[in-house]
């Protein structure tokens, strides 16, 4: 998880595809999914919006909240259930 957090802090757009893949698969433990959503929000590349939108539908609270915050950072508006 620290690696994912570091990728977000570096804000390198090259990290968007692998982080998006983590969110799209949804198979990692929830703390990893939440970290990926936070990192994508920090990176700020709108290419991550589809993955972050999908994560906004996850039921686990930490992942949902991280994805919602990332969505707001990327889209400039609150998550309303519509990508």
C-alpha positions as CSV (number, residue, x, y, z in Angstrom):
1,X,0.0,0.0,0.0
2,X,2.9,2.4,0.7
3,X,3.9,2.0,-3.0
4,X,0.5,3.1,-4.1
5,X,0.5,6.1,-1.8
6,X,3.9,7.1,-3.0
7,X,2.7,6.9,-6.7
8,X,-0.1,9.4,-5.7
9,X,2.4,11.7,-4.0
10,X,4.6,11.7,-7.1
11,X,1.7,12.6,-9.3
12,X,3.1,10.8,-12.3
13,X,0.5,10.2,-14.9
14,X,2.3,7.0,-16.0
15,X,0.8,5.4,-12.8
16,X,-2.8,6.0,-13.9
17,X,-3.1,2.8,-16.0
18,X,-1.9,0.3,-13.4
19,X,-3.8,2.1,-10.6
20,X,-7.0,2.2,-12.7
21,X,-6.6,-1.6,-13.4
22,X,-6.5,-2.2,-9.6
23,X,-9.8,-0.3,-9.2
24,X,-11.4,-1.9,-12.3
25,X,-10.6,-5.4,-11.2
26,X,-11.9,-4.8,-7.7
27,X,-10.2,-8.0,-6.4
28,X,-7.6,-6.5,-4.1
29,X,-8.4,-6.0,-0.4
30,X,-10.4,-2.9,0.3
31,X,-7.5,-0.9,1.8
32,X,-5.6,-1.4,-1.4
33,X,-8.6,-0.2,-3.5
34,X,-9.0,2.8,-1.3
35,X,-5.3,3.7,-1.6
36,X,-5.5,3.4,-5.4
37,X,-8.5,5.7,-5.5
38,X,-6.7,8.3,-3.3
39,X,-3.6,8.1,-5.5
40,X,-5.6,8.6,-8.7
41,X,-7.3,11.6,-7.1
42,X,-3.9,13.1,-6.2
43,X,-2.5,12.5,-9.7
44,X,-5.4,14.4,-11.1
45,X,-5.5,12.8,-14.6
46,X,-9.1,12.8,-15.9
47,X,-8.3,9.5,-17.7
48,X,-8.8,7.8,-14.3
49,X,-12.5,9.0,-14.2
50,X,-14.0,5.7,-15.5
51,X,-12.2,3.6,-12.9
52,X,-12.9,6.0,-10.1
53,X,-16.5,6.1,-11.1
54,X,-16.7,2.4,-10.9
55,X,-15.1,2.4,-7.4
56,X,-17.8,4.9,-6.3
57,X,-20.2,2.0,-6.5
58,X,-18.3,-0.2,-4.2
59,X,-20.0,-0.9,-0.9
60,X,-17.1,-0.8,1.5
61,X,-17.1,2.6,3.2
62,X,-13.4,3.5,3.0
63,X,-13.1,2.6,-0.6
64,X,-16.3,4.4,-1.5
65,X,-15.2,7.6,0.4
66,X,-11.8,7.6,-1.2
67,X,-13.3,7.1,-4.7
68,X,-15.9,9.8,-4.0
69,X,-13.2,12.3,-3.0
70,X,-11.1,11.3,-6.0
71,X,-14.0,11.7,-8.3
72,X,-14.6,15.2,-7.0
73,X,-10.9,16.1,-7.5
74,X,-10.9,14.7,-11.1
75,X,-14.4,15.9,-12.3
76,X,-14.7,19.1,-10.3
77,X,-18.1,18.0,-9.0
78,X,-19.5,15.7,-6.4
79,X,-20.4,12.1,-7.2
80,X,-24.1,11.9,-7.9
81,X,-24.3,8.3,-9.2
82,X,-23.7,9.3,-12.8
83,X,-20.3,9.3,-14.4
